[in-house]
Amino acid sequence: MDFKDIVKKLGERVDALKAQVTTEEATKNAFIMPFIKDLGYDVFNPFEVVPEFTADLGIKQGEKIDYAIIQENEPIILIECKHHAAPLSINNASQLFRYFHTTKAKFAILTNGIEYKFFTDLVETNKMDEKPFFHFDITEIKENQIEELKKFHKSQFDFEKIVNTASDLKYTNELKTLINEEINNPSAEFVRHFAKQIYPSIITQKVLDQFTGLVKNSFNQHFSDIVTDRLQTALTKETKIQNTNTDDVETDLEDSKIITTKDELDAFLIIKAICTAECSPERIVYRDAQSYFAILFDDNNRKPICRLYFTDKKLQIGIFDDTKTETKTELTKIDDLYKLTEELKKIVKYYIELEN
């Protein structure tokens, strides 16, 4: 199974079990140990993973770190665990700070089994930063976060490679958080920056209040326009491909009888949006024929995703599985396609797995 699928499967498990996990120890056993295992480490091998790790280097007597991942007899990653319902803050990471300073570990993880925060020493050498350079929610992990997490897998762990990208990752994440906050709840300084460039007079509090809503709405409309433009551009490009990829005169004559309807294009956009949760948008392509409207992966006839059989009286879709068997389903309206999200994503995942 691909690392991405392993991580997402763990996220689904955590989300399903969290109501039944009521203690910190249960959080470790149900959520955090499987996470360490999914990173390629043997949780039952004390030469790789040491629970209740203690360092004899001036640490307060009796103080232990929950887990230490070991490489060449030295800790490389320290992990401090909390109950999954406990919020994570720098205030409950004091043991990580002390152990980070007194061991050779260069990475520390603070986690409650759902949220993971990764720390290193970007600000001051051998002193753990107060802000994580990488963090994610395992139940809502994104594709780019999985790629970053993969760097910590036993088979790919490279200290220099991670450190070289940690600074950019940290500041990129902080900027994304800041931008998201400003777009959703614009600060006075942010609003004033734009207002003073277009408002002809003094920016009073009344003007500032007016522009706060305008700035927020403008950003939302701008992002909406970007998404619409990209979909339309992709659709136009695919339409041109459909109109130019003809093999001979006979095919031209046959194509001239094909009418691509608005319903078919609307359905295609919905299916494309569903499938692009697993792959890039340009990999989902349509080919219209007289008897059906085909949607393909990588524009390859050998990789069909589904076919639409739309008439004035009936809306029907046939979805393919990994044996190329087509299962047809009647729709009462085009929006019913969303009910088939898992079936559509499943066949796309299958084609992606064939590449690995």
NORQUI-V343002 format. One line per field, one symbol per residue. ss: DSSP state (H for helix, E for strand, - for the rest). phi: phi as a letter, one per 40 degrees, with the letter a starting at -180 (. if undefined). burial: 1 if it has 9 or more other C-alpha atoms within 8 Angstrom, else 0. Layout:
BEGIN
ss: ???
phi: ???
burial: ???
END
This chain:
BEGIN
ss: --HHHHHHHHHHHHHHH------HHHHHHHHHHHHHHH----------EEEEE-----------EEEEEEE--EEEEEEEE--------HHH-HHHHHHHHH----EEEEE---EEEEE----E--E------EEEEHHH--HHHHHHHH--------HHHHHHHHHHHHHHHHHHHHHHHHHH---HHHHHHHHHHH------HHHHHHHHHHHHHHHHHHHHHHHHHHHHHHHHHHHHHHHH----HHHHHHH------HHHHHHHHHHHHHH-----HHHEEEEE----EEEEE------EEEEEEE----EEEEEE-----EEEEEE--HHHHHHHHHHHHHHHHHHHHHH-
phi: .cddccccccdccdccbdcccbbcccccccbccccccccgcccbbccbbbcfcbbcbgcddgcbbcabcbafgbcbbbbbbbcccccbaccbbccddccccbbccbbbbbabgbcbbbbabccadgbcccbccaaabccbccdccccccdcccdcbcadcccccbcccccccccccccccccccbdcdccccdccccbccbccccccccccdcccccccccccccccccccccccccccccccbcbcaccccccccccbccccccccdcccccccccbacdccbbbbcbccabcbbcffbccbccabbbbbcbabbbbbcbcbgccbcbcbcacccdccbdcccccccdccccccc
burial: 00000111011101000100110101111111111111111110000111011010001000011111111000111111111100010000101111111111111111111111111110000011100111111110100011000111100000000100011011101000000011100100011101110000001000010011001100110000000000100100010001000100001101100100000111111111111100001011111111011111111000111111110001111111100001000010010110001001111111100000
END
